[in-house]
Amino acid sequence: MTSPTAVDPTPGARNPPPPEHTAPRPRRRPAPRRTWRQALRRDWQLYSLVVLPLLFLLVFRYLPMIGNVIAFRRFEPGGSMLGEQWVGLRYVRMFLADPTFWQVFTNTMWLGALTLVFCFPVPIVLALLLNEVRTRALKRFVQSVSYLPHFLSIVIVAGVTMQMLATDGPVNHALKAFGQAPVRFLQEPEWFRTVYVGSEIWQTAGWGTILYLAALTTVDEDLYEAARIDGASRWKQIWHIALPGIRPTMITLLILNIGTFMAVGFEKVLLLYNPLTYPTADVISTYLYRTGVESNSFSYAAAIGLFEAVIGLVLIFSANQLSRRTVGTSLW
């Protein structure tokens, strides 16, 4: 006698019918992008904060560029603001054939290179050292002392430098105490570059440290903890964690400094130099001042200034492109 076969209570379970065709879900349409008028109407309070900076740039940076046309026109005081007569590249050929200009150009390159080589790394080193200080009071004291020169006027900085390095100043008194003859730091041409770069380091190192200390705060503390567990020394932690962490900031500031490579500080050079130190102290900006303002050769000075601006533009574009290809970080 055969046993009865079990009947599946759910008919069609083994061979379920094909699912019914379901309608596809409607896709969400992306939200329409707001036009600039809608964005301006919504956030007009924020955009109003940009009005004054834009006006400043327009009036004091872009409108004066129109005056560069006098580099190719003969300008006479009291005449037309855009020159009287078209002369083409006459003034360009004049300063290219002027030996004084090439001496000034060489001095500018020297001061720019020395400033970049010595002034750029000092804030990085100072920031790394301050980041390792664990005593908060000592860290604040060093920061305050290093920041102070930045808030002083350039006239005061130049005055302090001149008083310190005068023939009867503290530096020469210290040299006399060690049996050395006094040195005329401000009258001898070979000392000017050292004096300028030293005063520039003293004035700008503390302020540049702020940017790097802010960048160091963004480095993940877990990386330091992992490095300490692996037995890495403080030097290896700085080299492999801290420096890569602030590399984007370093590259950005380096590109900006290269862009101002030719624009060596006009005010400080003008206050510190004298006719005795012209062979090493006279730079393009001070030469433009004497040529354009004192000698009323405005077209000649405009041609030199335009040449300086073109070189600065080429330098900043080249540095940005080189940084993008080698490091992967760029300003734009």
C-alpha positions in Angstrom: 0.0 0.0 0.0 1.5 3.2 -1.1 1.7 6.2 1.3 -0.2 9.3 0.2 1.9 11.9 -1.4 2.2 15.2 0.4 0.5 18.0 -1.3 2.1 21.4 -1.2 -0.4 23.7 0.4 0.9 26.6 -1.7 0.3 25.8 -5.3 2.9 27.1 -7.7 5.6 27.5 -5.0 8.1 25.5 -7.0 7.3 27.3 -10.3 6.2 30.8 -9.3 4.6 32.8 -12.0 6.7 35.5 -13.5 6.4 38.8 -11.6 4.1 41.3 -13.0 5.7 44.2 -14.8 6.2 47.1 -12.4 6.4 50.6 -13.5 9.8 52.2 -13.0 10.2 54.6 -10.3 10.4 58.2 -11.5 13.9 59.6 -11.2 14.5 62.6 -9.0 15.1 65.6 -11.0 18.1 67.6 -9.8 17.2 70.8 -8.2 17.4 73.7 -10.6 20.6 75.7 -10.2 20.1 79.1 -8.8 21.0 82.0 -11.0 23.4 84.7 -9.8 20.4 87.0 -9.4 18.7 84.6 -7.1 21.9 84.0 -5.1 22.5 87.8 -4.9 18.9 88.3 -3.7 19.2 85.6 -1.1 22.7 86.4 0.3 23.0 90.1 -0.5 24.4 90.8 3.0 27.4 88.6 2.4 28.0 90.0 -1.1 27.9 93.5 0.3 31.0 92.8 2.3 33.0 92.4 -1.0 32.0 95.8 -2.4 34.7 97.8 -0.7 37.6 95.4 -1.4 36.6 95.2 -5.0 36.4 99.0 -5.2 39.9 99.2 -3.6 41.3 96.8 -6.2 39.6 98.6 -9.0 40.7 102.1 -8.1 44.2 101.4 -6.8 45.3 98.3 -8.8 43.5 98.0 -12.1 42.8 101.6 -13.2 46.5 102.6 -12.8 47.3 100.0 -15.3 46.0 102.3 -18.0 49.0 104.5 -17.3 51.4 101.9 -18.6 50.6 103.2 -22.1 53.1 106.1 -21.4 55.8 103.5 -21.7 55.2 103.7 -25.4 54.3 107.4 -25.6 56.2 110.6 -24.8 54.8 112.0 -21.6 55.4 115.6 -20.6 54.2 117.0 -17.2 51.2 119.2 -17.7 50.2 117.6 -20.9 47.9 114.7 -21.7 47.7 112.0 -19.1 48.2 109.3 -21.8 51.2 111.0 -23.4 51.7 113.4 -26.3 53.2 111.3 -29.1 53.6 107.6 -29.9 57.3 106.6 -29.8 56.9 102.8 -29.8 59.7 100.8 -28.1 62.1 103.8 -27.8 62.2 103.8 -24.0 62.5 100.0 -23.9 65.6 100.2 -26.1 67.0 103.0 -23.9 66.9 101.1 -20.6 68.1 97.9 -22.3 71.2 99.8 -23.5 71.7 101.6 -20.1 74.5 100.0 -18.1 73.1 101.5 -14.9 69.9 99.6 -15.4 71.7 96.3 -15.6 73.6 97.0 -12.5 70.3 97.8 -10.7 68.7 94.7 -12.2 71.6 92.6 -10.9 71.2 94.1 -7.4 67.5 93.4 -7.5 68.1 89.7 -8.4 70.7 89.3 -5.7 68.5 90.8 -3.0 65.5 88.9 -4.2 67.4 85.6 -4.2 68.9 86.2 -0.8 65.6 87.2 0.7 63.9 84.1 -0.7 66.7 81.7 0.4 67.0 83.0 3.9 63.7 84.5 4.8 61.4 81.8 3.5 62.7 78.8 5.6 63.0 80.7 8.9 59.3 80.9 9.7 59.0 77.2 8.9 61.8 76.2 11.3 60.5 78.6 14.0 57.0 77.1 13.7 58.3 73.6 13.9 60.3 74.5 17.0 57.4 76.3 18.7 55.2 73.3 17.9 57.5 71.1 20.0 57.5 73.4 23.0 55.3 72.0 25.7 55.5 74.9 28.2 52.6 77.1 27.2 53.9 80.3 29.0 57.3 80.0 27.2 55.6 79.4 23.9 53.4 82.5 24.2 56.4 84.6 25.2 58.4 83.5 22.2 55.5 84.1 19.9 54.8 87.6 21.3 58.5 88.6 21.0 58.8 87.2 17.4 55.5 88.8 16.2 56.2 92.3 17.6 58.5 93.6 14.8 55.8 92.9 12.2 53.5 95.5 13.8 56.3 98.2 13.8 56.4 100.7 11.0 59.1 100.2 8.4 60.5 103.6 9.4 60.9 102.4 12.9 62.5 99.2 11.8 65.0 101.1 9.6 65.7 103.5 12.5 66.3 100.7 14.9 68.6 99.0 12.4 70.6 102.2 11.8 71.0 102.9 15.5 72.1 99.3 16.2 74.7 99.3 13.4 75.9 102.9 13.7 79.6 103.5 14.1 79.0 104.2 17.8 76.1 101.8 18.1 75.8 98.7 20.4 77.1 96.3 17.7 80.3 98.2 17.3 80.7 98.6 21.0 80.5 94.9 21.4 83.1 94.5 18.7 85.4 96.9 20.5 84.9 94.9 23.7 86.3 91.9 21.8 89.2 93.9 20.5 87.9 94.3 17.0 87.9 97.6 15.0 84.5 99.2 14.4 82.8 98.4 11.1 80.9 100.9 9.1 77.9 98.6 8.2 75.8 101.3 6.6 78.6 103.0 4.6 80.3 100.0 3.0 78.5 98.5 0.0 79.6 94.9 0.7 77.6 94.9 4.0 74.3 96.2 2.7 72.9 92.9 1.6 73.6 91.3 4.9 72.0 94.2 6.8 68.9 94.2 4.6 68.4 90.4 4.8 69.0 90.3 8.5 66.5 93.1 9.2 64.0 91.4 6.9 64.3 88.1 8.8 63.9 90.0 12.1 60.8 91.8 10.9 58.9 89.0 9.0 59.8 85.7 10.7 57.3 85.9 13.5 54.4 86.8 11.3 55.1 84.1 8.8 55.2 81.6 11.7 51.5 82.2 12.4 50.4 80.6 9.1 52.5 77.5 9.6 51.4 77.1 13.2 47.8 77.2 12.0 48.6 74.6 9.4 50.2 72.4 12.0 47.0 72.3 14.0 45.3 70.6 11.1 47.7 67.6 11.2 45.9 64.5 12.7 47.2 63.7 16.2 46.6 60.0 15.5 49.5 60.0 13.0 51.9 61.2 15.8 50.5 58.5 18.1 51.0 55.8 15.5 54.5 57.1 14.9 55.4 57.0 18.6 54.1 53.4 18.9 56.3 52.5 16.0 59.3 54.0 17.8 59.8 57.0 15.5 61.9 59.8 17.0 60.8 63.4 17.2 62.9 64.3 14.2 61.3 61.5 12.1 57.9 62.7 13.2 58.7 66.2 12.0 60.1 65.0 8.7 57.5 62.4 7.8 54.3 63.9 9.4 54.6 67.6 10.2 56.4 68.8 7.0 54.1 66.8 4.7 51.1 68.2 6.6 52.1 71.8 6.0 53.4 71.3 2.4 50.3 72.9 0.7 50.8 76.0 2.8 54.5 76.0 2.0 54.0 75.7 -1.7 51.3 78.5 -1.8 53.6 80.9 0.1 56.6 80.0 -2.0 54.7 80.8 -5.2 53.6 84.1 -3.8 57.1 84.9 -2.7 58.5 84.1 -6.2 55.8 86.3 -7.7 57.2 89.2 -5.7 60.8 88.2 -6.4 61.5 91.4 -8.3 59.6 93.7 -6.0 62.3 94.0 -3.3 61.1 96.2 -0.4 61.2 99.7 -1.7 60.6 101.6 1.5 63.3 99.7 3.5 65.9 100.0 0.8 65.1 103.7 0.4 65.6 104.3 4.1 68.7 102.2 4.6 70.8 103.0 1.5 72.9 106.1 0.6 75.1 107.1 -2.3 78.0 105.2 -0.9 76.1 101.9 -1.0 74.5 102.4 -4.5 76.7 99.7 -6.1 75.0 96.9 -4.1 71.9 98.6 -2.6 70.2 100.4 -5.6 67.3 98.2 -6.9 64.8 98.7 -9.6 62.1 100.3 -7.4 64.5 102.9 -6.0 66.0 103.5 -9.5 62.4 104.1 -10.7 61.8 106.6 -7.9 64.9 108.6 -8.7 64.3 108.4 -12.5 60.6 109.0 -12.5 59.8 111.3 -9.6 63.1 113.2 -9.1 64.1 113.5 -12.7 60.6 113.7 -14.2 61.4 110.9 -16.8 58.0 109.3 -16.4 57.9 107.4 -19.7 61.3 105.9 -19.1 60.4 104.9 -15.6 57.1 103.4 -16.8 58.9 101.3 -19.4 61.2 99.9 -16.7 58.3 99.2 -14.4 56.4 97.4 -17.1 59.4 95.3 -17.7 59.6 94.4 -14.0 55.9 93.5 -13.9 56.3 91.2 -16.9 59.2 89.4 -15.3 57.2 88.9 -12.1 54.2 87.6 -14.0 56.4 85.1 -15.9 58.0 84.0 -12.6 54.7 83.4 -10.8 53.2 81.4 -13.7 56.3 79.3 -14.1 56.5 78.6 -10.3 52.8 77.6 -10.3 53.2 75.3 -13.3 56.4 73.7 -11.9 54.7 73.1 -8.5 51.7 71.5 -10.1 53.8 69.1 -12.1 56.3 68.1 -9.5 54.4 68.3 -6.2 50.8 68.2 -7.3 49.9 71.4 -5.4 49.5 74.8 -7.0 48.0 78.2 -6.3 45.4 77.8 -9.1 
